[in-house]
Amino acid sequence: MKKAQFDYAPFSDKQLDVLSWWIDPKAFEADDFDAAIKEHPEWLNRRDKEAIICDGSVRAGKTMIMSMSYVLWAMTNYQSQQFGIAGKTIGSLRRNVIRPLKRMLEARHYTVKDSRSENILTITYGATTNTFFLFGGKDEGSQDLVQGITVAAFFFDEVALMPQSFVNQATARASVDGAKFWFNCNPAGPYHWFKLEWLDKLKEHKAVHIHFTMQDNPSLSQDTIDRYERMYTGVFYQRFIQGLWVLSDGIVYDNFDKQRMVTESPDPKSITKYVVSSDYGALNPTVFLLWGFSNGVWYCLNEYYYNAREASNSRQKSDDQYADDLERFLGPIRAPVILDPSAVHFAIKLKQRGFTVVPANNDVLDGIRITQSAMSNGLIKFVPGLTNLFKELASYVWDDKAAEHGEDKVVKEHDHACDAMRYFCMKVLAPTTEESGLQAVAYY
């Protein structure tokens, strides 16, 4: 069977800039030099650059063109040399970069040998062969992975998601003559370490900066661009659509609109699926949210909220008592429970009573983004009377102090019902298969 070839769309001007930024006009024959510079005067300004930074909106065509340009540069300038490619995790790197890169290279008659057990790509074109090592840079301990290796360059995909220690250690490994660095990311806050140390110091790092929006990706139709613009609100719209390095401040769910999102409960006969999402606390509040699926929309139908600190007798409840409360809360309904992953003992208690328990994904930022999108696009709605959830939606805020240090965090107050809502959206509505934790679970 013939492999499917990569379907190229015509490149945009910015994509062509990424493909050519490393070209050194000194390599041209004397007769061709003047003509080349006349057609591409920017090459003279870039001949001594050592890094390129591409930031901006999602789906802007940054990753594809950067990965291709990186390999072309390596194969043009080196033989039998080592290079590094890093993503937040090996899984995300392979999914977002390596899989399409291999298709592009094979379409151009490159040979790519992928050693998955060692995370090494060996790329050959004609008589030239080079080795590309793959790394995940998800936390502070990741810097240990790159110690000891010598490379001619490093490409960092989604560098804003990596710790500074990992990037510093990786860039220190590029000690071969002519070494260059390639950085690709969506924006974060204006005090993020990468913004301060690289984007704000372009001259010091001899770096080229190219800012992308979705309009710079010629493979996207206007309908697709419009759909992505509807997916984000607030700070995520500014970062992922407009490509701005802005603070996360104010109300987290600033897109919540009671007039549009709160509606009467659907006819119980029309509900085909039920799910419970829960945030568990001993001293902190314990929350159960009941969700029902009707005519293409998930409705938050009811809430249970118990705060031991505010209870009239200030009494903490045991796991058995919470399980009793859940059974009374549901009545005849038996639904899978998406549960706070830290509530291990409560999960065991629910399983003993016959409940299906699905551990929640507690990725806060991705969860907030997906929840905002679900709210804005009408995938979830709320019935009247969800008193505690509505209170939290009005008071759940970003942490201003953390933002000043380049971190996106929420204030850990008034967040328990919001956490339960986020757990639901991450497991039921997240677009990736790895988050579809309920797809194989029977609904009741």
C-alpha positions in Angstrom: 0.0 0.0 0.0 1.3 3.4 -0.9 1.6 5.8 2.1 -0.5 8.9 2.0 1.6 11.9 1.0 1.5 15.1 3.0 -1.0 17.6 1.6 0.8 20.9 1.5 -1.0 24.2 1.2 0.8 27.2 -0.2 3.0 28.8 2.5 2.2 32.2 4.0 4.8 34.9 4.0 5.6 34.3 7.7 5.9 30.5 7.1 8.4 31.3 4.3 10.3 33.5 6.7 10.6 30.5 9.2 11.8 28.3 6.4 14.5 30.7 5.3 15.6 32.6 8.4 18.8 30.5 8.8 19.9 30.8 5.1 23.4 32.4 5.0 23.9 34.4 1.9 27.7 33.8 2.2 26.9 30.3 0.9 25.9 31.6 -2.5 28.2 31.8 -5.4 29.4 35.3 -6.1 27.3 35.6 -9.2 24.2 34.7 -7.3 24.8 36.7 -4.2 23.5 40.1 -5.4 20.4 38.5 -6.9 19.6 36.6 -3.7 20.0 39.7 -1.5 17.9 41.8 -3.9 15.1 39.3 -3.6 15.5 38.6 0.1 17.2 41.7 1.8 16.2 40.4 5.2 18.8 37.6 4.9 21.6 40.1 5.5 20.0 41.1 8.8 19.6 37.5 9.9 23.0 36.1 8.8 24.3 36.1 12.4 21.1 35.2 14.2 21.3 32.3 16.7 17.7 31.7 17.6 14.1 32.0 16.3 11.0 32.4 18.4 7.6 31.9 16.9 4.7 32.7 19.2 1.0 33.6 18.7 -2.4 32.0 18.4 -3.3 28.3 18.2 -3.7 26.7 14.8 -1.4 29.3 13.2 0.8 26.8 11.4 3.8 27.5 13.7 4.7 23.9 14.7 4.6 22.3 11.3 6.7 24.9 9.5 9.2 25.2 12.4 9.8 21.4 12.6 10.3 21.2 8.9 12.6 24.2 8.8 14.6 22.8 11.7 15.3 19.5 10.0 16.1 21.2 6.7 18.7 23.4 8.4 20.2 20.5 10.2 20.5 18.3 7.1 21.9 21.2 5.0 24.6 22.2 7.5 25.7 19.0 9.4 26.6 15.4 8.8 26.6 12.7 11.6 25.6 15.2 14.2 23.2 15.1 17.2 20.2 17.4 17.7 17.5 17.8 20.3 13.7 18.1 20.1 11.7 18.8 23.2 8.0 18.9 24.0 6.2 19.2 27.4 5.9 15.4 27.3 7.1 12.7 24.9 3.5 11.8 24.2 2.5 15.4 23.3 5.7 15.8 21.3 5.1 12.6 19.2 1.4 13.5 18.7 1.9 17.2 17.8 5.3 17.3 16.1 6.9 14.0 15.3 3.9 12.3 13.6 3.3 15.1 11.0 7.0 15.7 10.7 7.7 12.1 9.6 4.9 12.4 7.0 6.3 15.6 5.6 9.9 14.2 5.4 8.9 11.0 3.8 6.9 12.9 1.3 10.1 14.7 0.4 12.0 11.3 0.1 13.8 11.5 3.4 14.3 8.3 5.3 13.2 8.4 8.9 14.1 5.6 11.3 12.1 6.0 14.6 13.5 4.1 17.6 10.5 4.5 20.0 12.1 2.6 22.8 15.1 5.1 22.9 13.1 8.1 21.6 15.6 8.7 18.8 15.0 9.7 15.1 17.7 8.9 12.6 17.1 11.0 9.5 18.8 10.4 6.2 18.7 12.3 2.9 21.1 11.3 0.2 24.5 10.8 1.8 23.6 12.9 4.9 22.5 11.3 8.2 21.8 13.0 11.5 20.4 11.9 14.8 17.6 13.7 16.7 16.9 12.9 20.4 13.4 13.4 21.8 12.8 14.8 25.3 10.0 15.7 27.6 10.4 18.9 29.6 7.4 18.7 32.0 8.9 19.5 35.4 12.1 20.6 37.3 13.4 17.0 37.3 13.4 16.9 33.5 16.7 18.8 33.3 18.4 15.6 34.4 17.4 14.0 31.1 19.6 16.2 29.0 22.7 16.3 31.1 25.7 14.9 29.4 24.5 15.1 25.8 26.2 17.3 23.2 24.0 18.7 20.4 24.2 21.1 17.5 20.8 22.7 18.2 17.6 22.3 20.2 14.0 22.8 19.1 11.5 23.5 21.9 7.8 22.9 21.1 5.5 24.7 23.5 8.4 26.2 25.5 6.1 28.3 27.7 4.9 25.0 29.3 8.4 24.0 30.3 10.4 25.0 33.4 13.2 27.4 33.0 15.7 24.9 34.5 15.0 22.4 31.7 15.4 24.9 28.9 18.6 26.3 30.5 20.1 22.9 30.8 19.2 22.0 27.2 20.5 25.2 25.7 23.8 24.6 27.6 24.2 21.3 25.7 24.4 23.0 22.3 28.1 23.5 22.1 28.8 22.6 18.5 29.9 25.4 16.2 27.0 27.2 14.5 24.5 26.0 17.1 21.0 27.5 17.0 17.8 27.4 19.1 14.2 27.1 17.9 11.3 28.1 20.2 7.6 27.7 19.6 4.8 28.6 22.0 1.4 30.0 22.7 1.6 33.1 25.0 1.3 33.0 28.7 1.4 35.9 31.2 3.6 38.9 30.7 5.8 37.9 33.6 6.4 34.4 32.4 10.1 33.5 32.6 10.4 32.9 28.8 8.8 36.3 28.0 11.2 38.0 30.3 14.4 36.1 29.5 14.0 35.6 25.8 11.3 37.7 24.1 12.3 40.8 26.0 16.0 40.2 25.2 15.9 39.4 21.5 19.1 41.5 20.8 21.0 39.9 23.6 20.2 36.4 22.3 20.6 37.3 18.6 17.1 36.0 18.1 14.5 36.4 15.3 10.9 36.9 16.5 7.9 36.0 14.3 4.4 36.5 15.6 1.6 34.3 14.2 -2.1 34.5 14.1 -4.6 32.0 12.5 -4.7 34.2 9.4 -1.1 33.2 8.8 -2.1 29.6 8.3 -3.3 29.2 4.7 -4.7 25.8 5.3 -7.5 27.1 7.6 -10.8 28.2 6.1 -12.7 31.2 7.5 -15.3 28.8 9.0 -12.6 27.0 10.9 -11.1 30.3 12.2 -14.6 31.4 13.3 -15.1 28.1 15.1 -11.9 28.5 17.0 -12.7 32.0 18.0 -15.9 30.8 19.5 -14.1 28.2 21.6 -12.3 30.7 23.9 -13.2 33.6 26.1 -11.4 36.0 28.5 -7.7 35.5 29.0 -7.7 32.4 26.9 -9.1 34.3 24.0 -6.5 37.0 24.3 -3.7 34.4 24.4 -4.8 31.6 22.1 -6.7 33.7 19.5 -5.0 37.1 19.6 -1.7 35.7 20.6 -1.1 38.2 23.4 1.1 37.8 26.6 -1.6 39.0 29.0 -2.3 38.6 32.8 -4.8 36.2 34.1 -6.8 38.4 36.4 -10.3 39.0 37.6 -13.2 36.5 37.6 -12.2 33.1 36.1 -15.5 32.4 34.5 -16.2 35.9 33.2 -18.2 34.4 30.4 -21.0 33.2 32.6 -24.3 34.7 31.5 -27.3 33.8 33.6 -29.7 35.1 31.0 -28.3 32.7 28.3 -26.9 29.8 30.3 -29.5 29.2 33.1 -32.7 27.5 31.8 -35.6 25.4 33.0 -34.8 21.8 33.7 -35.5 19.5 30.6 -38.2 16.9 30.7 -36.9 13.9 32.7 -38.1 11.6 29.9 -35.8 13.3 27.4 -32.7 12.7 29.6 -30.7 9.8 28.2 -27.6 9.8 30.4 -26.7 10.8 33.9 -23.3 11.6 35.4 -22.2 12.9 38.9 -19.1 15.0 39.4 -17.7 15.4 42.9 -15.1 17.5 44.8 -14.4 15.9 48.1 -13.3 17.5 51.3 -13.0 16.6 55.0 -12.9 20.0 56.5 -13.4 21.7 53.1 -16.8 21.4 51.4 -17.9 18.2 49.6 -19.8 18.8 46.4 -21.9 16.5 44.2 -23.2 17.9 40.9 -25.8 15.8 39.0 -25.6 16.2 35.2 -28.2 15.0 32.6 -27.9 14.8 28.8 -30.9 15.9 26.8 -31.1 16.8 23.1 -27.4 17.4 22.6 -26.9 19.5 25.9 -25.6 18.5 29.3 -27.6 20.1 32.1 -26.4 20.6 35.6 -29.6 19.4 37.3 -28.9 19.5 41.0 -26.2 20.2 43.6 -25.2 18.8 47.0 -23.0 21.0 49.1 -21.8 20.3 52.6 -19.3 22.6 54.5 -18.3 21.2 57.9 -17.0 24.6 58.9 -20.3 26.3 58.3 -22.7 23.5 59.5 -24.8 24.4 62.5 -23.0 21.8 64.6 -19.6 22.1 62.8 -19.6 18.4 62.4 -17.4 16.6 60.0 -18.9 13.7 58.1 -17.4 10.2 57.5 -17.0 8.6 54.1 -20.0 6.3 55.0 -22.1 9.4 55.7 -21.2 11.1 52.5 -22.0 7.8 50.6 -25.4 7.8 52.3 -25.9 11.4 51.3 -25.0 10.6 47.7 -27.5 7.8 47.5 -30.2 10.0 48.9 -29.2 12.8 46.5 -29.5 10.5 43.5 -32.6 8.6 44.6 -33.4 5.9 42.0 -30.7 7.2 39.6 -27.4 5.2 39.5 -24.8 7.2 37.6 -21.0 7.0 37.2 -19.2 9.3 39.6 -16.3 11.5 38.4 -14.4 11.9 41.7 -11.6 14.2 43.0 -8.5 12.0 42.4 -7.3 12.7 46.0 -10.4 11.1 47.5 -9.0 7.5 47.5 -10.8 6.2 50.5 -14.1 7.7 49.5 -13.7 6.1 46.1 -13.2 2.7 47.7 -16.4 3.2 49.8 -18.4 4.1 46.7 -17.2 1.1 44.7 -18.2 -1.1 47.7 -21.7 0.2 47.2 -21.7 -0.5 43.5 -20.9 2.9 42.0 -18.7 3.2 39.0 -15.9 5.7 40.0 -13.9 7.6 37.4 -10.8 9.5 38.7 -11.0 13.2 37.6 -8.3 14.9 35.7 -7.1 17.7 37.9 -5.3 19.8 35.3 -6.6 23.2 36.4 -5.8 25.4 33.4 -6.8 23.0 30.7 -10.0 22.3 32.7 -10.9 26.0 33.0 -10.3 26.5 29.3 -12.5 23.5 28.3 -15.2 24.5 30.8 -15.3 28.1 29.5 -15.6 26.8 25.9 -18.4 24.4 26.9 -20.3 27.2 28.6 -19.9 29.7 25.7 -20.8 27.1 23.0 -24.0 25.9 24.8 -22.6 22.4 25.5 -23.5 22.8 29.2 -26.4 24.7 30.8 -27.7 25.1 34.3 -31.1 24.9 35.9 -32.2 27.5 38.5 -31.5 26.9 42.2 -27.8 25.9 42.0 -27.1 28.4 44.8 -23.6 27.4 45.7 -22.3 26.9 42.2 -23.7 30.3 41.1 -22.1 32.0 44.2 -18.7 30.5 43.3 -19.0 31.5 39.6 -19.3 35.1 40.8 -16.3 34.8 43.2 -13.8 32.4 41.7 -10.8 34.6 40.8 -7.3 34.4 39.4 -4.4 34.9 41.8 -2.9 38.4 41.1 0.2 37.7 43.1 1.0 34.5 41.3 0.5 36.3 37.9 3.1 38.9 38.9 5.6 36.0 39.1 4.6 34.6 35.7 2.3 31.8 37.1 -1.3 31.2 36.1 -3.1 30.1 39.3 -6.5 30.5 40.8 -7.2 31.6 44.4 -8.0 28.4 46.3 -11.2 29.8 47.8 -14.8 29.5 46.7 -13.8 26.8 44.2 -15.3 23.5 45.2 -18.4 23.5 43.1 -16.3 25.0 40.2 -13.8 22.2 40.6 -16.6 19.6 40.4 -17.9 21.3 37.2 -14.3 21.3 35.8 -13.9 17.6 36.5 -17.1 16.9 34.6 -16.0 18.9 31.5 -12.6 17.4 31.4 -13.9 13.8 31.4 -17.0 14.1 29.3 -16.4 17.1 27.0 -12.6 17.3 26.5 -11.8 16.8 22.8 -8.9 14.4 23.2 -9.3 10.7 23.5 -7.1 10.5 26.5 -9.6 12.7 28.4 -12.6 10.7 27.3 -12.6 8.7 30.4 -16.4 8.0 30.4 -16.6 6.7 26.8 -16.3 3.1 27.9 -18.5 3.6 31.1 -22.1 2.5 31.0 -24.5 5.4 31.7 -27.6 4.9 33.8 
